[in-house]
Amino acid sequence: MLPDQSLYPCVTGLGHAFFWCTDIQLSERLSASLKKAGFVEVPTGFPLVCCFLSDDMESVIPVLEQTFGVKERRMIRALLSGSTKPSLHEFGDMHTLEELGLRLSAQWLGDMLADRRYKSLLQPIVCVEDHNNVMGYEFLIRGLHTDGTDIPAPVLFETAEAAGMLYALDMAAGESATRTARSFDLKENVFVNVLPFTIDTEKGMDAWLENVLGEGGLAEDQLVFEIVESQQLSDMEAVRKLVSRLKDRGIRIALDDFGTGFNNLSGITDIQPDFIKLDKSLTHDLNDDGRKWTLVANIVDSAKQSEIKVIAEGVEDSKTARMLESAGVDYLQGYLFGFPDEEPLPTVRPEAG
C-alpha cells in the first residue's frame, strides 16, 4: 500500500476543481471546508458533486489534508479541469505522490477528455430469424489524437485504469454513445458499456443518466447497460440490487463476456438480467469443438428457462452463425454482420407492392 502523503491532480491548469464523494455527509463537509477556506463554489445540481473555481489543485490539497483523514480522502474523487464551464464527464481520482508519474504520463488522456476528442463506433446486433433485422447497436468508444487519428480502446482503458481515470472515461463513453445515437435518430436499442462502480448507487446512477442523457432525445427504455469487468461482480446481492434499480427506471441490462469469469449460471439467472452476451471465446472455433457447442446449447437452454435473451458475440462466418442458431441463441453480433463503424447500417425498406 502506498503511503498517503500529498494529493495531486491528474490535469494541471486553470479551471474547475470537481469532487465526487461517496456519501452526502462527506460531500457537505467538503463543501463547507472549501467555502470556509475562501473557494468559490459552482452549483452542479447533484448532492454528491462539489465544484469549485481553482487556480491550481495544490491550493486545495492543504484544506483536504486538514479536514479529512486518510480513509476519508480515499472516498473522494477529484479532477482539476481546464474547462471554462463545469462538466461532470471530467471526473478522475486523486492519487498519492508516488503515483504522480502515472498521472503525468496520462495527461494526454485528461486533455483528450477535456477537449472531447473521442467518438463512438457502432456494431450491429441482428436477429437470428432475419439478419437484416437490426435489434440494436453496441457503441464502442475510440479516442482521437489531435491530428484526428484513432486511439485504440485498449490504450484508452489501460491508461485510464493505471492512472485512476476509469470513471471519467466511462462517463465519456456513455455521453458519446447517446450523443451519436441521437445524431442518427436511432430507433434501435443502444447498448452502452458501463463499469459497475459508476452506477452502483442510486445517486451514481442518477448522475450518470443526467450527465449522459442530457436534455433528452433518447429514452431510458432504449438503453441497455452492458456490465463489464466481470471480476467486480463477485457480490451477487449487490448486482441484484443494481439490476432492480435499472429495471425500475426502464433500463435493461446485459451481462457481457459471459463464460470468462462470471459466477455460475444459476447465480446469473437469479439476478435476472435481460440479456447475456456469450463471449467470443465460446463462439470461436465452434465448428471444430463439439464439447463447446454442447456447452453453448446448455447455457442457452438454461437462459431461456429464465426468460433471458442470449446474444452471441464474435460471429465471423455463416457456418458459425448457423450452429449458434441451431443452439437456440436469440441474436448475433460479429464481423459477419458488420464491423464497428461510424454510421449505422442502411435501413432495409420493403419493396413497394
Residue pairs with C-beta under 8 A, 6 or more apart in sequence:
2 96
2 98
2 99
3 96
3 98
4 70
4 73
4 74
4 96
5 96
5 97
5 98
6 61
6 65
6 96
6 97
7 57
7 61
7 64
7 65
7 73
7 78
7 94
7 95
7 96
8 57
8 58
8 61
8 94
8 95
8 96
8 97
8 100
8 103
9 17
9 56
9 57
9 78
9 79
9 80
9 92
9 94
9 103
10 79
10 80
10 92
10 93
10 95
10 103
10 106
10 107
10 110
10 163
10 164
10 165
11 79
11 80
11 81
11 82
11 92
11 107
11 110
11 111
11 114
12 56
12 57
12 80
12 107
13 56
13 80
13 82
14 55
14 56
14 82
15 54
15 80
15 81
15 82
15 83
15 84
16 42
16 51
16 52
16 53
16 54
16 80
16 81
16 83
16 85
16 86
17 39
17 51
17 52
17 53
17 54
17 57
17 60
17 78
17 79
17 80
17 81
18 49
18 50
18 51
18 78
18 79
18 80
18 81
18 86
18 88
18 90
18 91
19 27
19 30
19 49
19 50
19 51
19 52
19 76
19 77
19 78
20 48
20 49
20 76
20 77
20 78
20 91
20 167
20 207
21 27
21 30
21 48
21 49
21 50
21 75
21 76
21 77
22 48
22 75
22 76
23 48
23 75
24 47
24 48
24 203
26 72
26 75
26 76
27 47
27 48
27 49
27 50
29 67
29 68
30 50
30 64
30 67
30 68
30 76
31 41
31 50
33 63
33 64
33 66
33 67
34 41
34 50
34 52
34 60
34 63
35 41
37 63
39 52
39 53
39 54
39 60
39 63
40 52
40 53
41 50
41 51
41 52
42 51
42 52
42 53
42 86
43 51
44 50
44 51
44 86
44 88
45 210
46 88
46 203
46 206
46 207
46 210
47 203
48 203
48 204
48 207
49 88
49 207
51 86
52 60
54 60
54 80
56 80
57 78
57 80
60 78
64 73
64 76
65 73
68 76
73 94
76 94
77 91
77 92
77 93
77 94
77 167
78 91
78 92
78 93
78 94
79 90
79 91
79 92
79 110
79 168
81 87
81 90
81 114
82 114
83 90
83 114
88 171
88 207
88 210
88 211
89 113
89 168
89 171
89 172
89 175
89 211
90 110
90 113
90 114
90 168
91 167
91 168
91 171
92 110
92 163
92 164
92 165
92 167
92 168
93 164
93 165
93 167
94 164
95 102
95 103
95 163
95 164
99 163
99 164
102 162
102 163
102 164
103 163
103 164
105 163
106 159
106 160
106 162
106 163
106 165
109 143
109 156
109 159
109 160
109 163
109 165
109 169
110 165
110 168
111 117
112 118
112 143
112 144
112 151
113 165
113 168
113 169
113 172
116 172
117 143
117 144
117 145
117 146
118 141
118 142
118 143
118 144
118 172
118 173
118 176
119 141
119 142
119 144
119 176
119 180
119 342
120 139
120 140
120 141
120 142
120 173
120 176
120 177
120 179
120 180
120 342
121 139
121 140
121 142
121 340
121 341
121 342
122 137
122 138
122 139
122 140
122 180
122 340
122 341
122 342
122 343
122 344
123 137
123 138
123 140
123 333
123 338
123 339
123 340
123 341
124 134
124 136
124 137
124 333
124 337
124 338
124 344
124 345
125 134
125 135
125 136
125 137
125 138
125 189
125 191
125 311
125 331
125 332
125 333
126 132
126 133
126 134
126 135
126 331
126 332
126 333
126 337
127 133
127 134
127 135
127 330
127 331
128 324
128 325
128 329
128 330
128 331
128 332
131 321
131 332
131 337
132 348
134 188
134 344
134 345
135 188
135 189
135 331
136 188
136 189
136 190
136 191
136 224
137 181
137 186
137 188
137 189
137 190
137 191
137 344
138 191
138 193
138 226
138 333
139 173
139 176
139 177
139 180
139 181
139 190
139 191
139 192
139 193
140 153
140 193
140 340
141 153
141 156
141 169
141 172
141 173
141 176
141 177
142 150
142 151
142 152
142 153
142 156
143 150
143 151
143 155
143 156
144 150
144 151
145 151
156 169
157 166
157 169
159 165
160 166
160 168
160 169
166 195
167 195
167 197
167 198
170 193
170 194
170 195
170 198
171 198
171 208
171 211
171 212
173 192
173 193
174 192
174 194
174 208
174 211
174 212
175 211
175 212
175 214
177 190
177 192
177 212
178 190
178 192
178 212
178 213
178 214
178 218
178 223
179 214
181 190
181 218
181 222
182 217
182 218
184 343
184 344
186 222
186 344
187 222
188 344
189 222
189 223
189 224
189 252
190 218
190 222
190 223
190 224
191 224
191 226
191 254
192 223
192 224
192 225
192 226
193 226
193 228
193 256
194 208
194 225
194 226
194 227
194 228
195 228
195 229
195 232
196 227
196 229
196 232
196 233
196 239
196 242
197 204
197 232
198 204
198 208
199 205
199 208
199 225
199 242
199 246
200 238
200 242
202 245
205 245
205 246
205 249
209 220
209 249
213 220
219 250
220 249
220 250
220 251
221 250
221 251
221 252
223 251
223 252
224 251
224 252
224 253
224 254
224 274
224 275
225 246
225 251
225 252
225 253
225 254
226 253
226 254
226 255
226 256
226 277
227 233
227 239
227 242
227 253
227 254
227 255
227 256
227 273
228 256
228 257
230 256
230 257
230 260
230 261
230 262
231 261
233 239
233 255
233 262
233 263
234 263
236 263
236 267
236 270
236 271
239 271
240 270
240 271
242 253
243 253
243 271
243 272
243 273
246 252
246 253
247 253
252 273
252 274
252 275
253 273
253 274
253 275
254 273
254 274
254 275
254 276
254 277
254 311
255 262
255 268
255 273
255 275
255 276
255 277
256 277
256 279
257 277
257 279
258 268
258 276
258 277
258 278
258 279
258 282
258 299
259 278
259 279
259 281
259 282
259 299
260 279
260 281
262 268
265 299
265 302
265 303
268 276
268 308
269 302
269 303
269 305
269 306
269 308
272 306
272 307
272 308
273 308
274 308
274 309
275 308
275 309
275 310
275 311
275 331
276 299
276 303
276 308
276 309
276 310
276 311
277 310
277 311
277 312
277 313
277 333
278 296
278 299
278 310
278 311
278 312
278 313
278 329
279 313
279 314
280 313
280 314
280 334
281 314
282 292
282 295
282 296
282 299
282 312
283 296
283 312
283 313
283 314
283 315
283 320
283 324
283 334
284 314
285 292
286 292
286 293
286 296
286 320
286 323
286 324
287 319
287 320
287 323
293 323
293 327
296 312
296 324
296 327
296 329
297 327
297 328
299 310
300 310
300 327
300 328
300 329
301 328
303 309
303 310
304 310
304 328
309 330
309 331
310 328
310 329
310 330
310 331
311 329
311 330
311 331
311 332
311 333
312 324
312 329
312 331
312 332
312 333
312 334
313 333
313 334
314 333
314 334
315 321
315 324
315 332
315 333
315 334
315 335
315 336
315 337
316 334
316 335
316 336
317 336
318 336
320 336
321 332
321 336
324 332
325 332
338 345
